[in-house]
Amino acid sequence: KNFQAVVSSVGHDGTIYIIPKSFEIELKKMMTEIQSKFKCLGLLEPYCWKKGEACVVRGSDTMWYRGKVVELSGTTLQVQYIDHGRIERIPPCHLYPTTLYSAIPPFCIPCQLYKTVPIGNLWQPDAVDCLQELLTNEEVEVHVQELPDNPQGKLSISLYFGGMSLSSFMAYKQYCVTEDGQDIQELDLLEGEVPVSLSYVLPPLPIPGDTFPVRVTHLVSPKEVYICFDSSKNFMQPSATEGDASSDLESLDEALKWCNKNVETFPLLTRFQTGRPCLVEYQDGFWYRAELLSIVESDPVKILVQFVDYGSFSVVPTSRLRHIPYHLLKHPVQAVRALLAGFKPVSYDKNVERIPYSPEWSMEALWAMMECVEGKQLSASILALSPEVTISLYEDNKNLVHMRLIELGLADLDE
């Protein structure tokens, strides 16, 4: 069984406590009820606590939580928050004995990573610190592998955060070894042994002749653009449903958020093969998926890359290039290159400023086309898929976008 969950805590022994998303409403309802029933400061008179005794515990946020005494130690008690997993030393004045909610099972589930052996057979303190930093309060995907032998045991799971296998990541950090080797390709990629043959997946294209919503994310010239499809609209081939498209975009966004949070753990790129997928830091300080195109300077080395989800290009130093986690290659690229049909450049005039890399077009035509498409919701229809994707591009009033260039004398109609 696979499900979404939130990691509530990670124990000092590496136990991962998760709360399934499906439990959240019931947990919130119970917590509200506890707050209304317990308005006191705690048990102020002396009380003889027993190991395993049920109680409510007042947390540092002044909320009351269900607890269980796990150890008696002098002037404080070790108490486990049974719906969140964590264990803390608590003074008795912040506890209150009760059996009111003892019939309700704990909302959190203790888990261990399936076929994952920590170095030395115990999770070391630095490994536990890493797990806590990565997972606490994060939403994760849980794949149940084995049920525990007894009800108090740990569930054996494969856990994915930001789309990446936690076992693979911890093995890469040399905190453990994985027994079944199912994530070896992902681990190899993290370690820098990236097969050049690996590449991004192209998105499914709409059926030729159908009209579909698009955004232009990058202009190369008035004739050559990169477009993104609107994933909320169901215009794909029957094999790609509306839910698949939008959920894939959401999961890509989540994976990129995770990558930006943990980017310092990914090795810098040291091999610069053309076509190699990578992560690149943009001017805004965030890291995005990209493809390496060529080395443009050698001292110091600077690389031409293309951001595959936007179509735009940039020249960056090697310090802004990092290895890309394998799971990020599973998401289709968001930007598709297309040629616009129906118009052509006007006769060449050497006195007019030209686009350096596409001199048949004037800079004025490029700026005019940019004004027509930038930030606007447009629609398109595919005319041909080969040799190149060719489209008609429309404004929201169904007029062809390029007619504005014709009116301005910056382009001619092309029958």
C-alpha positions as CSV (number, residue, x, y, z in Angstrom):
1,K,0.0,0.0,0.0
2,N,1.2,3.5,-0.9
3,F,0.1,6.7,0.9
4,Q,1.1,10.2,1.7
5,A,2.1,11.1,5.3
6,V,3.8,13.8,7.4
7,V,6.9,12.9,9.4
8,S,6.1,14.0,12.9
9,S,9.5,13.1,14.4
10,V,12.6,11.0,14.2
11,G,13.7,9.1,17.3
12,H,17.2,9.0,18.6
13,D,17.4,5.4,17.4
14,G,16.4,6.4,13.9
15,T,12.8,5.4,14.2
16,I,10.7,7.5,11.8
17,Y,7.3,8.4,13.1
18,I,4.7,9.2,10.4
19,I,1.1,10.5,10.5
20,P,-0.9,9.4,7.4
21,K,-2.6,12.3,5.7
22,S,-5.9,10.4,6.0
23,F,-5.6,10.6,9.8
24,E,-5.2,14.4,10.0
25,I,-8.9,15.4,10.4
26,E,-9.5,12.9,13.2
27,L,-6.3,13.9,15.0
28,K,-7.2,17.6,14.8
29,K,-10.7,16.8,16.1
30,M,-9.3,14.9,19.1
31,M,-6.8,17.6,19.8
32,T,-9.5,20.2,19.9
33,E,-11.5,18.1,22.3
34,I,-8.4,17.6,24.6
35,Q,-7.9,21.4,24.7
36,S,-11.5,22.0,25.8
37,K,-11.3,19.3,28.6
38,F,-7.9,20.3,30.1
39,K,-7.6,23.9,31.0
40,C,-5.6,23.4,34.2
41,L,-1.8,24.0,34.6
42,G,-1.0,20.4,35.3
43,L,-0.9,18.2,38.4
44,L,0.5,20.4,41.2
45,E,0.1,18.0,44.2
46,P,2.5,15.0,44.6
47,Y,1.6,12.0,42.5
48,C,3.2,8.5,42.2
49,W,3.8,8.1,38.5
50,K,4.2,4.6,37.0
51,K,6.1,3.5,33.9
52,G,3.7,3.1,31.0
53,E,1.0,5.3,32.6
54,A,-1.2,7.3,30.3
55,C,-1.4,11.1,30.7
56,V,-1.8,14.3,28.9
57,V,1.3,16.5,28.6
58,R,1.5,20.3,28.2
59,G,3.9,21.0,25.3
60,S,6.2,24.0,24.9
61,D,3.4,25.5,22.7
62,T,1.0,25.4,25.7
63,M,-1.1,22.8,23.9
64,W,-2.1,19.5,25.6
65,Y,-1.1,16.2,23.9
66,R,-1.7,12.6,24.7
67,G,1.4,11.0,26.4
68,K,2.8,8.0,28.0
69,V,5.4,7.8,30.8
70,V,8.3,5.8,29.5
71,E,10.9,6.3,32.2
72,L,11.1,7.7,35.8
73,S,14.2,9.7,36.3
74,G,14.5,11.9,39.4
75,T,12.7,15.2,39.3
76,T,11.6,14.8,35.6
77,L,9.8,12.1,33.7
78,Q,10.6,10.8,30.2
79,V,7.3,11.1,28.3
80,Q,6.4,10.0,24.8
81,Y,3.9,12.1,22.8
82,I,2.1,9.0,21.5
83,D,0.5,10.8,18.5
84,H,3.8,12.3,17.4
85,G,6.5,9.8,18.6
86,R,9.0,12.1,20.2
87,I,10.2,11.6,23.7
88,E,11.0,14.5,26.1
89,R,12.0,15.0,29.7
90,I,9.0,16.7,31.3
91,P,8.6,18.1,34.9
92,P,5.6,16.5,36.7
93,C,3.8,19.9,36.9
94,H,3.3,19.8,33.1
95,L,1.5,16.3,33.2
96,Y,-1.9,15.1,34.2
97,P,-2.8,11.5,34.6
98,T,-5.9,10.4,32.5
99,T,-7.3,7.3,30.8
100,L,-9.9,9.4,28.9
101,Y,-8.4,8.7,25.4
102,S,-6.6,5.4,26.0
103,A,-9.0,3.5,23.8
104,I,-8.0,5.5,20.7
105,P,-4.9,4.0,19.0
106,P,-1.9,6.4,18.5
107,F,-2.2,8.4,15.3
108,C,1.5,8.1,14.4
109,I,3.1,5.0,13.1
110,P,6.7,4.0,14.0
111,C,8.6,3.0,10.9
112,Q,12.0,1.7,9.7
113,L,13.5,1.8,6.3
114,Y,13.1,-1.5,4.4
115,K,16.3,-3.5,3.7
116,T,18.4,-0.6,4.8
117,V,21.2,-1.3,7.3
118,P,22.8,1.6,9.2
119,I,26.6,1.6,9.4
120,G,27.5,-0.4,12.6
121,N,23.9,-1.7,12.7
122,L,22.8,1.4,14.6
123,W,21.9,4.8,13.4
124,Q,24.8,7.1,14.5
125,P,24.1,10.5,16.0
126,D,25.1,12.4,12.9
127,A,22.9,10.2,10.7
128,V,19.9,10.8,13.1
129,D,20.6,14.5,12.9
130,C,20.5,14.3,9.1
131,L,17.2,12.4,9.2
132,Q,15.7,14.9,11.6
133,E,16.7,17.8,9.5
134,L,15.5,16.3,6.3
135,L,12.2,14.8,7.4
136,T,10.6,16.5,10.5
137,N,7.2,18.0,9.5
138,E,7.8,17.2,5.9
139,E,5.2,15.5,3.7
140,V,6.5,12.2,2.2
141,E,5.3,9.3,0.1
142,V,5.3,5.9,2.0
143,H,5.4,2.5,0.3
144,V,4.6,-0.2,2.8
145,Q,6.9,-3.2,2.3
146,E,6.5,-5.4,5.4
147,L,4.1,-5.4,8.4
148,P,5.6,-5.8,11.9
149,D,5.5,-9.2,13.6
150,N,3.7,-7.6,16.6
151,P,1.4,-4.6,16.9
152,Q,4.0,-2.6,18.8
153,G,6.7,-3.2,16.1
154,K,7.9,-1.0,13.4
155,L,6.4,-0.9,9.9
156,S,9.0,-1.6,7.2
157,I,8.7,1.1,4.5
158,S,10.3,2.7,1.5
159,L,10.1,6.4,1.9
160,Y,10.3,9.1,-0.8
161,F,10.7,12.8,-0.1
162,G,10.7,15.2,-3.0
163,G,10.4,12.1,-5.2
164,M,13.8,10.7,-4.0
165,S,14.3,7.4,-2.1
166,L,15.4,8.2,1.5
167,S,17.4,4.9,1.5
168,S,19.4,6.0,-1.6
169,F,20.1,9.4,-0.2
170,M,21.3,8.0,3.2
171,A,23.5,5.5,1.4
172,Y,24.9,8.3,-0.7
173,K,25.8,10.1,2.5
174,Q,27.4,6.9,3.7
175,Y,25.2,6.5,6.7
176,C,23.9,3.1,5.6
177,V,23.9,0.4,3.0
178,T,20.8,-0.8,1.0
179,E,20.4,-4.6,0.7
180,D,18.3,-5.0,-2.5
181,G,20.1,-2.4,-4.7
182,Q,16.8,-1.2,-6.2
183,D,17.9,2.4,-6.3
184,I,21.4,1.8,-7.6
185,Q,20.9,4.0,-10.7
186,E,19.7,6.9,-8.6
187,L,22.6,6.4,-6.2
188,D,25.1,6.3,-9.1
189,L,23.7,9.6,-10.3
190,L,24.0,11.2,-6.9
191,E,27.7,10.0,-6.7
192,G,28.5,11.7,-10.0
193,E,28.6,8.7,-12.3
194,V,26.0,10.0,-14.7
195,P,25.4,8.0,-17.9
196,V,25.4,10.6,-20.7
197,S,22.6,8.5,-22.3
198,L,20.2,9.7,-19.6
199,S,18.1,12.5,-20.8
200,Y,14.8,14.3,-20.0
201,V,11.4,13.0,-21.1
202,L,9.4,14.9,-23.6
203,P,5.8,15.7,-22.8
204,P,2.9,14.1,-24.8
205,L,1.8,16.5,-27.5
206,P,-1.9,17.5,-28.2
207,I,-3.6,16.0,-31.2
208,P,-2.9,17.9,-34.4
209,G,-5.8,20.1,-35.4
210,D,-7.1,20.5,-31.8
211,T,-6.9,24.0,-30.2
212,F,-5.3,24.1,-26.7
213,P,-4.2,26.8,-24.2
214,V,-0.5,27.6,-24.0
215,R,1.9,30.2,-22.6
216,V,5.0,31.4,-24.4
217,T,7.9,31.0,-22.0
218,H,10.8,32.1,-24.3
219,L,11.2,33.7,-27.7
220,V,14.2,32.9,-29.8
221,S,12.9,34.9,-32.8
222,P,9.4,36.0,-33.9
223,K,9.2,32.7,-35.7
224,E,10.7,30.3,-33.0
225,V,9.2,30.1,-29.6
226,Y,9.1,27.8,-26.5
227,I,5.6,27.0,-25.2
228,C,4.2,25.5,-22.1
229,F,0.9,23.6,-22.1
230,D,-1.8,24.4,-19.5
231,S,-1.8,21.2,-17.5
232,S,-5.3,21.9,-15.9
233,K,-6.9,21.4,-19.4
234,N,-7.5,17.9,-20.7
235,F,-6.2,18.2,-24.3
236,M,-3.7,15.3,-24.3
237,Q,-3.9,12.0,-26.1
238,P,-6.3,9.6,-24.3
239,S,-3.4,7.9,-22.6
240,A,-2.5,11.0,-20.7
241,T,-5.3,12.2,-18.4
242,E,-5.9,15.6,-17.0
243,G,-5.1,14.3,-13.5
244,D,-1.8,12.8,-14.7
245,A,-0.7,16.1,-16.2
246,S,-1.5,18.4,-13.3
247,S,-0.3,16.0,-10.6
248,D,3.0,15.5,-12.5
249,L,3.5,19.3,-12.5
250,E,2.7,19.4,-8.8
251,S,5.1,16.6,-8.0
252,L,7.8,18.3,-10.1
253,D,7.3,21.5,-8.1
254,E,7.6,19.5,-4.9
255,A,10.8,17.8,-6.1
256,L,12.4,21.1,-7.1
257,K,11.5,22.6,-3.7
258,W,13.2,19.7,-2.0
259,C,16.3,20.0,-4.3
260,N,16.6,23.7,-3.6
261,K,16.5,23.0,0.1
262,N,19.2,20.3,-0.1
263,V,21.2,21.5,-3.1
264,E,24.4,21.8,-1.1
265,T,24.5,18.0,-0.7
266,F,24.6,17.4,-4.5
267,P,28.1,17.3,-6.1
268,L,29.3,20.0,-8.4
269,L,29.4,19.1,-12.1
270,T,32.9,18.2,-13.3
271,R,32.1,16.6,-16.7
272,F,30.6,18.8,-19.4
273,Q,29.2,16.6,-22.1
274,T,26.7,18.1,-24.5
275,G,23.2,17.1,-23.7
276,R,23.9,16.3,-20.1
277,P,21.1,17.0,-17.6
278,C,22.0,19.1,-14.6
279,L,20.7,21.5,-12.0
280,V,21.7,25.2,-12.7
281,E,21.4,28.2,-10.4
282,Y,19.5,31.0,-12.0
283,Q,19.9,34.8,-11.3
284,D,17.1,34.6,-8.7
285,G,19.2,32.2,-6.5
286,F,17.0,29.2,-7.2
287,W,18.1,26.0,-8.9
288,Y,16.3,24.7,-12.0
289,R,16.5,21.7,-14.4
290,A,18.7,22.4,-17.4
291,E,20.7,20.8,-20.2
292,L,24.3,21.4,-20.9
293,L,24.8,22.7,-24.5
294,S,28.5,23.7,-24.9
295,I,31.6,25.2,-23.3
296,V,31.8,28.9,-24.4
297,E,34.8,30.1,-22.4
298,S,37.8,28.2,-21.1
299,D,39.5,30.6,-18.7
300,P,37.6,30.6,-16.5
301,V,35.3,27.8,-17.8
302,K,31.8,29.0,-18.6
303,I,29.0,26.8,-19.9
304,L,26.0,27.5,-22.1
305,V,22.9,25.8,-20.7
306,Q,19.2,25.7,-21.5
307,F,16.5,25.7,-18.8
308,V,14.3,22.8,-20.1
309,D,11.1,23.9,-18.3
310,Y,11.3,27.4,-19.8
311,G,13.3,27.2,-23.0
312,S,15.6,30.1,-22.1
313,F,19.4,30.0,-22.3
314,S,22.2,31.2,-20.0
315,V,26.0,31.2,-19.8
316,V,27.1,30.2,-16.3
317,P,30.3,29.5,-14.4
318,T,30.8,25.9,-13.2
319,S,30.1,26.9,-9.6
320,R,26.4,27.2,-10.6
321,L,26.2,23.6,-12.0
322,R,25.3,20.6,-9.9
323,H,24.4,16.9,-10.5
324,I,20.7,16.4,-10.9
325,P,19.0,13.7,-8.8
326,Y,17.8,10.8,-11.0
327,H,14.1,11.2,-9.9
328,L,14.0,14.7,-11.5
329,L,14.6,13.1,-14.9
330,K,11.3,11.2,-14.7
331,H,9.2,14.4,-15.0
332,P,8.5,15.5,-18.6
333,V,10.1,18.9,-19.6
334,Q,7.6,21.7,-19.4
335,A,8.7,23.8,-22.4
336,V,8.4,22.6,-26.1
337,R,10.1,24.3,-29.0
338,A,7.7,25.3,-31.8
339,L,7.8,27.2,-35.1
340,L,5.0,29.6,-35.9
341,A,3.3,29.3,-39.3
342,G,1.7,31.9,-41.5
343,F,4.3,34.7,-41.8
344,K,7.8,35.4,-42.8
345,P,10.3,38.3,-42.4
346,V,10.1,41.4,-44.6
347,S,12.8,42.1,-47.2
348,Y,16.2,42.5,-45.6
349,D,17.2,46.1,-44.8
350,K,20.8,46.5,-43.7
351,N,20.0,49.9,-42.0
352,V,17.7,48.2,-39.5
353,E,19.1,46.6,-36.4
354,R,19.0,42.8,-36.8
355,I,18.8,39.9,-34.3
356,P,22.5,38.8,-34.3
357,Y,21.8,35.0,-34.3
358,S,18.8,35.3,-36.7
359,P,19.6,38.3,-39.0
360,E,16.6,37.7,-41.3
361,W,14.5,39.3,-38.5
362,S,14.7,42.8,-37.1
363,M,15.0,43.5,-33.4
364,E,11.9,45.6,-33.7
365,A,10.0,42.6,-34.9
366,L,11.3,40.6,-31.9
367,W,10.2,43.3,-29.4
368,A,6.8,43.5,-31.1
369,M,6.2,39.8,-30.9
370,M,7.4,39.8,-27.3
371,E,4.7,42.4,-26.5
372,C,2.1,40.2,-28.1
373,V,2.8,37.1,-26.1
374,E,4.6,37.9,-22.9
375,G,2.6,36.9,-19.8
376,K,-0.5,36.3,-21.8
377,Q,-2.8,33.2,-22.0
378,L,-2.8,32.2,-25.6
379,S,-4.1,29.2,-27.6
380,A,-2.4,27.1,-30.3
381,S,-3.1,24.4,-32.8
382,I,-0.5,22.0,-34.1
383,L,-0.1,22.0,-37.9
384,A,2.8,19.5,-38.2
385,L,4.8,17.4,-35.8
386,S,7.8,16.8,-38.2
387,P,10.3,17.7,-39.2
388,E,9.6,20.2,-36.5
389,V,6.6,21.0,-34.3
390,T,4.8,23.8,-36.2
391,I,1.8,25.7,-34.8
392,S,-0.7,28.5,-35.3
393,L,-0.7,30.8,-32.3
394,Y,-3.8,32.7,-31.3
395,E,-4.7,35.6,-29.0
396,D,-7.6,35.1,-26.6
397,N,-9.9,36.8,-29.2
398,K,-9.0,34.0,-31.6
399,N,-6.9,36.3,-33.8
400,L,-3.6,35.0,-35.1
401,V,-0.8,36.6,-33.0
402,H,1.4,37.4,-36.0
403,M,-1.2,39.6,-37.6
404,R,0.0,42.4,-35.3
405,L,3.5,42.1,-37.0
406,I,1.8,42.3,-40.4
407,E,0.0,45.4,-39.5
408,L,3.2,47.1,-38.3
409,G,5.0,46.2,-41.5
410,L,7.5,43.9,-39.6
411,A,6.5,40.7,-41.3
412,D,4.7,39.4,-44.5
413,L,2.1,36.8,-44.8
414,D,3.5,33.4,-45.9
415,E,1.0,31.2,-47.7
